[in-house]
């Protein structure tokens, strides 16, 4: 079977189903379990009444669609996937304007306005993935893209700072749909070896361009126009989703095929190959919540690496919210020019993406190899940026420091994510969900204390403290590279999910 980039499997492969297939298998965007032929028979299906693909080359199977048909789906998802990371950082350069507009000096809310957006990575997957399994990917895309547009409009007309925070949270939750289930769609359409290369660059362009666009929009038109521009872009994506996207989820497509055959042949016994599977809403939602929690609490590898990624990920957002203060007060940059200071971290992120994009050809632990040296980029970058900015060294010097931070953060995120996928061949999506369940709340909450820390310790020691914390975690990737396989394969660590 072809393994999905984000941890799924093609549930309708023509490969023989063995006893081990009774295990739950994660399909990107939602978990699907399927059983043996005996289970299908037990569900009332005879061999002649099972509707499946017409072989591996069946043109109705999304993996075999024409390039043009795939491309129109691909372009829409790439576009909408770009918008959510764009919105997460677009507000950062305009924070002083936002606080002035609402006449607030609350430092916690100032940080939360930016970081609340990323809570969508915690809440969104909890219900969007199961819904896509129950009702198909297309319906979830259309509804979420529409709501993403609505709540972005709501942020543009928000009457108070608290309302702005709530509307940004809701916009981020529904805007995260393409990221949550987009990997599953790419898994439906694209062969495994090409999936990471197609998806990853799109996700990381948003955080680079967001602050640049947001800075100049806030300077020239005001901070509310950041929301209006994002609303217009979201509206375009919503319309494109209706016009050009198709259902790609093989489970839904096969069920539709069975329904058409029942109607045309008048044979009510016809069922899809997954007819015997329990896909009730209760079962689907319970599985999407319980399995990640079991992995998180029962697997030391998942728990520790998730905590590491969460802490490092959380370090980025205090930097995002303090760039305007640092470069406006220390270097006299305008609101528009401040947006350009985020380029250093963005370029570093792209470099880190290239470093981490290596195939795990031997065993999953080889995914961690780039991280062994790469994890040192974060403490180096934090110390570099903090002390250079405090001493008011030429502005390019602290920006180079942020490039090291971006490089280290992205190397860590990509290496751990791909390691989880390879190390949990039956539970990849659950392992990834456990990772986001830890990372997103930490990434949202850490910035709330970041500005207070900088005020108390100044830029030098304010960045040195998290720098030393990240330095203390640097030996752990080597430990898991050396002993991870022993832990994974030990009978006492085998998980029964």
C-alpha positions as CSV (number, residue, x, y, z in Angstrom):
1,X,0.0,0.0,0.0
2,X,1.1,3.5,-0.7
3,X,1.7,5.4,2.5
4,X,0.3,8.9,2.8
5,X,2.7,11.8,3.3
6,X,0.8,12.9,6.5
7,X,0.4,9.4,7.8
8,X,-2.4,7.8,5.8
9,X,-2.8,4.8,3.6
10,X,-4.9,4.2,0.6
11,X,-7.8,2.2,2.1
12,X,-8.9,0.9,-1.2
13,X,-5.6,-0.6,-2.5
14,X,-5.9,-3.8,-4.5
15,X,-3.3,-5.3,-2.2
16,X,-4.5,-8.4,-0.4
17,X,-5.8,-7.8,3.0
18,X,-4.1,-9.8,5.7
19,X,-4.8,-10.3,9.4
20,X,-2.7,-7.4,10.3
21,X,-5.0,-5.1,8.3
22,X,-7.4,-5.4,11.1
23,X,-5.4,-2.8,12.9
24,X,-6.6,0.8,12.6
25,X,-4.9,2.5,9.7
26,X,-4.7,6.3,9.5
27,X,-5.9,7.9,6.4
28,X,-4.7,11.5,6.0
29,X,-7.4,13.8,7.3
30,X,-9.2,11.0,9.2
31,X,-8.6,7.5,10.6
32,X,-10.2,4.6,8.8
33,X,-10.2,1.1,10.0
34,X,-10.9,-1.9,7.7
35,X,-10.9,-5.6,8.2
36,X,-10.4,-8.8,6.5
37,X,-12.6,-10.4,3.8
38,X,-14.1,-12.5,6.6
39,X,-15.3,-9.3,8.3
40,X,-16.8,-8.1,5.1
41,X,-18.7,-11.4,4.8
42,X,-19.8,-11.1,8.4
43,X,-21.3,-7.7,7.5
44,X,-23.5,-9.4,4.9
45,X,-21.3,-9.0,1.9
46,X,-20.7,-11.9,-0.5
47,X,-17.7,-11.8,-2.8
48,X,-19.9,-10.9,-5.8
49,X,-21.5,-8.0,-4.0
50,X,-18.4,-6.1,-3.0
51,X,-17.8,-3.0,-5.0
52,X,-14.1,-2.1,-5.4
53,X,-11.8,-0.3,-7.8
54,X,-11.3,-2.0,-11.2
55,X,-7.7,-2.7,-10.5
56,X,-4.8,-0.4,-9.7
57,X,-5.1,1.4,-13.0
58,X,-8.8,2.4,-12.6
59,X,-9.1,5.9,-13.9
60,X,-11.8,6.7,-11.4
61,X,-9.3,6.3,-8.6
62,X,-8.0,9.8,-7.7
63,X,-4.4,8.7,-7.9
64,X,-5.0,7.9,-11.6
65,X,-6.8,11.1,-12.6
66,X,-5.4,13.1,-15.4
67,X,-2.8,15.8,-14.6
68,X,-5.2,18.6,-15.5
69,X,-7.9,17.2,-13.2
70,X,-5.4,16.9,-10.3
71,X,-3.9,20.3,-11.0
72,X,-7.1,22.2,-10.5
73,X,-7.6,20.7,-7.1
74,X,-3.9,21.1,-6.3
75,X,-3.9,24.8,-7.1
76,X,-7.0,25.7,-5.0
77,X,-5.6,23.8,-2.0
78,X,-2.2,25.4,-2.3
79,X,-3.8,28.8,-2.5
80,X,-6.0,28.3,0.6
81,X,-3.2,26.6,2.5
82,X,-1.1,29.7,1.9
83,X,-3.7,32.0,3.5
84,X,-3.7,30.5,7.0
85,X,0.0,30.9,7.8
86,X,-0.2,34.3,6.0
87,X,-2.9,35.4,8.5
88,X,-1.0,34.1,11.5
89,X,1.9,36.5,11.1
90,X,0.3,39.3,9.1
91,X,-0.9,41.1,12.2
92,X,2.5,41.0,14.0
93,X,4.0,44.3,12.6
94,X,0.8,46.2,13.3
95,X,0.5,45.3,16.9
96,X,1.3,48.8,18.2
97,X,-1.4,50.3,15.8
98,X,-3.9,47.7,16.9
99,X,-3.3,48.5,20.6
100,X,-3.5,52.2,19.9
101,X,-6.7,51.8,17.9
102,X,-8.4,50.0,20.8
103,X,-6.8,52.2,23.5
104,X,-5.3,49.2,25.3
105,X,-1.9,48.7,26.9
106,X,-2.5,45.1,28.0
107,X,0.7,43.3,27.0
108,X,-1.0,39.8,27.3
109,X,-3.7,40.7,24.8
110,X,-1.1,42.3,22.5
111,X,0.7,39.0,22.2
112,X,-2.5,36.9,22.2
113,X,-3.9,38.8,19.2
114,X,-1.1,37.2,17.2
115,X,-0.7,33.8,18.8
116,X,-4.4,32.9,19.3
117,X,-4.5,32.1,15.5
118,X,-2.3,29.0,16.0
119,X,-4.7,27.4,18.4
120,X,-6.5,26.2,15.3
121,X,-3.8,23.5,15.0
122,X,-5.1,22.1,18.3
123,X,-8.9,22.5,17.9
124,X,-9.3,22.2,14.1
125,X,-8.0,18.7,13.6
126,X,-10.1,17.4,16.5
127,X,-13.3,17.8,14.4
128,X,-12.3,18.6,10.8
129,X,-10.5,15.3,10.3
130,X,-13.4,13.1,11.5
131,X,-15.9,15.2,9.6
132,X,-13.9,14.8,6.4
133,X,-14.0,11.0,7.0
134,X,-17.8,11.0,7.6
135,X,-18.9,13.4,4.9
136,X,-16.0,13.7,2.5
137,X,-13.3,16.3,2.0
138,X,-15.1,18.5,-0.4
139,X,-18.0,19.5,1.8
140,X,-15.6,20.3,4.7
141,X,-13.5,22.4,2.4
142,X,-16.4,24.4,1.1
143,X,-18.0,25.1,4.5
144,X,-14.7,25.9,6.2
145,X,-13.5,28.3,3.4
146,X,-16.9,30.1,3.6
147,X,-16.6,30.5,7.4
148,X,-12.9,31.5,7.1
149,X,-14.1,34.4,4.9
150,X,-17.0,35.3,7.3
151,X,-14.8,35.5,10.4
152,X,-12.1,37.4,8.6
153,X,-14.7,40.0,7.8
154,X,-15.7,39.9,11.5
155,X,-12.1,40.7,12.5
156,X,-12.2,43.7,10.2
157,X,-15.2,45.2,11.9
158,X,-14.4,44.0,15.5
159,X,-15.8,46.5,18.0
160,X,-13.2,45.7,20.7
161,X,-9.9,44.0,21.3
162,X,-11.5,41.0,23.0
163,X,-13.8,40.5,20.0
164,X,-10.8,40.7,17.7
165,X,-9.1,37.9,19.6
166,X,-12.3,35.7,19.4
167,X,-12.8,36.3,15.7
168,X,-9.1,35.7,14.9
169,X,-9.4,32.4,16.8
170,X,-12.5,31.3,14.8
171,X,-10.9,32.5,11.5
172,X,-7.8,30.5,12.3
173,X,-9.8,27.4,13.3
174,X,-11.7,27.2,10.0
175,X,-8.8,28.6,7.9
176,X,-6.7,25.7,9.1
177,X,-8.9,23.2,7.1
178,X,-6.6,23.0,4.1
179,X,-3.7,22.2,6.4
180,X,-5.7,19.7,8.5
181,X,-7.1,17.7,5.6
182,X,-5.0,19.0,2.7
183,X,-2.4,16.4,3.3
184,X,-5.1,13.7,2.9
185,X,-6.1,15.2,-0.4
186,X,-2.5,15.3,-1.7
187,X,-2.3,11.7,-0.5
188,X,-5.3,10.9,-2.7
189,X,-3.8,12.5,-5.7
190,X,0.0,12.3,-5.6
191,X,2.4,9.5,-5.3
192,X,4.2,9.3,-1.9
193,X,7.7,10.4,-3.1
194,X,6.4,13.7,-4.4
195,X,4.0,14.8,-1.6
196,X,6.4,16.6,0.8
197,X,8.0,18.6,-2.0
198,X,4.5,19.7,-3.2
199,X,3.0,20.7,0.1
200,X,5.8,22.0,2.4
201,X,7.0,25.1,0.4
202,X,3.4,26.5,0.2
203,X,2.9,26.4,4.0
204,X,6.1,28.3,4.7
205,X,5.7,31.1,2.2
206,X,2.8,32.6,4.3
207,X,4.8,33.4,7.4
208,X,7.5,35.0,5.3
209,X,5.2,37.2,3.3
210,X,2.6,37.9,6.0
211,X,4.6,40.4,8.1
212,X,5.9,42.2,5.0
213,X,2.4,42.7,3.6
214,X,0.9,43.5,7.0
215,X,3.5,46.1,7.8
216,X,3.0,48.1,4.6
217,X,-0.8,47.7,4.8
218,X,-0.9,49.0,8.4
219,X,1.3,51.9,7.5
220,X,-0.5,53.0,4.4
221,X,-4.2,52.0,5.0
222,X,-4.5,51.2,8.7
223,X,-4.5,47.9,10.6
224,X,-8.1,47.0,9.8
225,X,-7.2,46.7,6.1
226,X,-5.0,43.8,7.0
227,X,-8.2,42.0,7.8
228,X,-10.1,43.3,4.8
229,X,-7.3,42.1,2.4
230,X,-7.3,38.7,4.0
231,X,-11.1,38.6,3.8
232,X,-11.0,39.3,0.1
233,X,-8.3,36.7,-0.5
234,X,-10.3,34.2,1.5
235,X,-13.5,35.0,-0.5
236,X,-11.6,34.2,-3.7
237,X,-10.5,30.9,-2.2
238,X,-14.0,30.1,-1.2
239,X,-15.4,30.7,-4.7
240,X,-12.6,28.7,-6.3
241,X,-13.3,25.8,-3.9
242,X,-16.9,25.6,-5.1
243,X,-16.0,25.9,-8.8
244,X,-12.9,23.8,-9.2
245,X,-12.4,21.3,-6.3
246,X,-13.8,17.8,-6.4
247,X,-14.2,15.0,-3.9
248,X,-11.0,13.0,-3.7
249,X,-11.5,10.8,-0.7
250,X,-11.5,7.2,-2.0
251,X,-13.9,5.9,0.7
252,X,-16.6,8.4,-0.2
253,X,-16.1,7.9,-4.0
254,X,-16.3,4.1,-3.6
255,X,-19.5,4.4,-1.6
256,X,-21.0,6.7,-4.3
257,X,-20.0,4.1,-6.9
258,X,-21.8,1.4,-4.9
259,X,-24.9,3.6,-4.6
260,X,-25.0,4.2,-8.4
261,X,-24.6,0.5,-9.1
262,X,-27.4,-0.4,-6.7
263,X,-29.7,2.0,-8.5
264,X,-28.7,0.8,-12.0
265,X,-28.7,-2.9,-11.3
266,X,-31.5,-2.9,-8.7
267,X,-29.2,-5.1,-6.5
268,X,-29.6,-3.8,-3.0
269,X,-27.0,-6.2,-1.7
270,X,-24.1,-4.3,-3.4
271,X,-21.8,-2.6,-0.9
272,X,-18.5,-0.8,-1.1
273,X,-15.4,-2.7,0.0
274,X,-15.6,-0.8,3.4
275,X,-19.3,-1.5,4.0
276,X,-18.5,-3.7,7.0
277,X,-16.5,-1.0,8.8
278,X,-17.9,0.9,11.8
279,X,-17.7,4.5,10.6
280,X,-20.4,5.8,13.0
281,X,-19.8,9.4,14.1
282,X,-19.3,8.3,17.7
283,X,-16.6,5.8,16.7
284,X,-14.8,8.2,14.3
285,X,-14.7,11.1,16.8
286,X,-13.7,8.9,19.7
287,X,-10.9,7.4,17.7
288,X,-9.6,10.8,16.6
289,X,-9.4,12.0,20.2
290,X,-8.4,8.8,22.2
291,X,-5.6,7.4,19.9
292,X,-3.5,10.6,20.0
293,X,-3.8,10.8,23.8
294,X,-2.8,7.2,24.2
295,X,0.3,7.8,22.1
296,X,1.1,10.9,24.0
297,X,0.9,9.3,27.4
298,X,2.1,5.8,26.7
299,X,5.0,6.5,24.3
300,X,8.0,8.2,25.8
301,X,9.4,9.1,22.4
302,X,6.1,10.8,21.3
303,X,5.8,12.6,24.7
304,X,9.4,14.0,24.9
305,X,9.8,15.0,21.3
306,X,6.4,16.6,21.3
307,X,7.3,18.6,24.3
308,X,10.6,19.7,22.7
309,X,8.9,20.8,19.5
310,X,6.3,22.6,21.5
311,X,8.8,24.6,23.5
312,X,10.9,25.5,20.5
313,X,7.9,26.4,18.5
314,X,6.6,28.6,21.3
315,X,9.8,30.6,21.1
316,X,9.0,31.9,17.7
317,X,5.9,33.9,18.6
318,X,7.4,36.1,21.3
319,X,9.9,37.1,18.6
320,X,7.1,37.9,16.1
321,X,5.4,40.1,18.6
322,X,8.5,41.9,19.7
323,X,10.1,42.7,16.3
324,X,8.0,45.9,16.0
325,X,9.2,47.1,19.4
326,X,12.8,46.2,18.8
327,X,13.3,47.6,15.3
328,X,11.1,50.6,15.8
329,X,12.5,51.7,19.2
330,X,16.1,50.5,18.7
331,X,16.6,51.3,15.0
332,X,13.8,53.7,14.1
333,X,12.1,51.6,11.5
334,X,8.7,52.5,10.3
335,X,5.7,50.1,10.4
336,X,6.1,49.1,6.8
337,X,9.9,48.6,7.1
338,X,9.4,46.5,10.2
339,X,7.7,43.9,8.1
340,X,10.9,43.4,6.2
341,X,12.7,42.4,9.3
342,X,10.9,39.1,9.3
343,X,12.6,38.0,6.1
344,X,15.6,36.7,8.1
345,X,13.5,34.2,10.0
346,X,11.6,33.3,6.8
347,X,14.7,32.6,4.8
348,X,16.1,30.5,7.6
349,X,12.9,28.5,7.7
350,X,13.2,27.7,4.0
351,X,16.8,26.6,4.4
352,X,15.8,24.4,7.4
353,X,13.1,22.9,5.2
354,X,15.7,21.9,2.6
355,X,18.0,20.5,5.3
356,X,15.2,18.4,6.8
357,X,13.8,17.1,3.5
358,X,15.8,13.8,3.5
359,X,14.6,10.3,2.9
360,X,14.6,7.9,5.8
361,X,15.9,5.0,3.7
362,X,17.1,2.7,6.4
363,X,15.1,3.2,9.6
364,X,13.0,6.0,11.1
365,X,15.8,7.2,13.3
366,X,17.7,8.4,10.3
367,X,15.1,11.2,10.0
368,X,16.7,12.7,13.1
369,X,20.2,12.9,11.7
370,X,19.8,16.6,10.4
371,X,18.5,17.6,13.8
372,X,21.6,16.5,15.7
373,X,23.6,19.6,14.4
374,X,20.5,21.6,13.4
375,X,19.1,21.9,17.0
376,X,22.1,24.1,17.9
377,X,20.9,26.8,15.4
378,X,18.2,27.8,17.8
379,X,20.3,28.7,20.9
380,X,23.0,30.3,18.6
381,X,20.3,32.4,16.9
382,X,18.6,33.5,20.1
383,X,21.9,34.6,21.7
384,X,23.0,36.3,18.5
385,X,19.8,38.2,18.0
386,X,19.3,39.2,21.6
387,X,22.7,40.7,22.4
388,X,23.1,42.3,18.9
389,X,19.8,44.1,19.3
390,X,20.5,45.1,22.9
391,X,23.8,46.6,21.9
392,X,22.2,48.3,18.8
393,X,24.7,46.7,16.4
394,X,23.8,47.4,12.8
395,X,20.3,46.1,12.1
396,X,21.5,43.3,9.7
397,X,23.3,41.6,12.5
398,X,20.2,40.7,14.6
399,X,18.3,39.8,11.5
400,X,21.0,37.3,10.6
401,X,20.6,35.9,14.1
402,X,16.8,35.4,13.4
403,X,17.8,33.4,10.3
404,X,19.6,30.9,12.4
405,X,16.5,30.6,14.7
406,X,14.2,30.0,11.7
407,X,16.6,27.4,10.3
408,X,16.7,25.5,13.6
409,X,13.0,25.7,14.3
410,X,12.1,24.4,10.9
411,X,14.7,21.6,10.9
412,X,13.3,20.5,14.2
413,X,9.7,20.6,13.2
414,X,10.2,18.7,9.9
415,X,12.6,16.1,11.3
416,X,10.3,15.2,14.2
417,X,7.1,15.2,12.1
418,X,8.6,12.9,9.5
419,X,10.2,10.7,12.2
420,X,6.7,10.3,13.8
421,X,5.3,9.2,10.5
422,X,8.0,6.6,9.8
423,X,8.1,5.4,13.4
424,X,4.4,4.7,13.7
425,X,3.4,2.9,10.5
426,X,-0.1,2.1,11.7
427,X,-0.8,5.3,13.6
428,X,0.9,8.1,11.7
429,X,-2.0,10.5,11.8
430,X,-2.5,9.8,15.5
431,X,1.1,10.5,16.2
432,X,1.0,13.7,14.3
433,X,-2.2,14.7,16.1
434,X,-0.5,14.1,19.4
435,X,2.4,16.3,18.2
436,X,0.1,19.2,17.4
437,X,-1.9,18.7,20.6
438,X,1.2,19.6,22.5
439,X,2.8,22.1,20.2
440,X,-0.1,24.4,19.5
441,X,-1.2,25.3,23.1
442,X,2.5,25.9,24.1
443,X,3.0,28.0,20.9
444,X,0.0,30.0,21.9
445,X,0.7,30.5,25.6
446,X,4.4,31.0,25.7
447,X,4.2,34.4,23.9
448,X,1.9,35.7,26.6
449,X,4.9,35.8,29.0
450,X,7.5,36.7,26.4
451,X,7.0,40.5,26.4
452,X,7.0,40.6,30.2
453,X,10.2,38.5,30.2
454,X,11.9,41.0,27.8
455,X,10.8,43.9,29.9
456,X,12.3,42.4,33.0
457,X,15.5,41.0,31.5
458,X,16.0,43.2,28.5
459,X,16.7,41.8,25.0
460,X,20.1,40.2,25.9
461,X,19.2,38.1,28.9
462,X,15.5,37.9,27.7
463,X,16.8,35.8,24.7
464,X,19.6,34.1,26.6
465,X,17.2,32.4,29.0
466,X,15.2,30.5,26.3
467,X,18.5,30.1,24.4
468,X,20.0,28.2,27.4
469,X,16.8,26.2,27.7
470,X,17.0,25.1,24.0
471,X,20.7,24.4,24.4
472,X,19.9,22.0,27.3
473,X,17.6,20.0,25.0
474,X,20.1,19.7,22.2
475,X,21.5,16.3,23.3
476,X,18.1,14.6,23.1
477,X,17.9,14.2,19.3
478,X,21.2,12.2,19.5
479,X,19.8,10.1,22.4
480,X,16.7,9.2,20.3
481,X,18.8,8.6,17.2
482,X,21.0,6.1,19.1
483,X,18.4,4.4,21.3
484,X,15.1,5.2,19.6
485,X,14.9,1.9,17.6
486,X,15.6,-0.1,20.8
487,X,12.7,1.7,22.6
488,X,10.3,1.4,19.6
489,X,10.9,-2.4,19.2
490,X,11.0,-3.3,22.8
491,X,8.0,-5.5,23.7
492,X,7.3,-3.5,26.8
493,X,6.9,-0.4,24.7
494,X,4.6,-1.9,22.1
495,X,1.4,0.1,22.1
496,X,-2.0,-1.5,21.7
497,X,-4.2,1.3,20.4
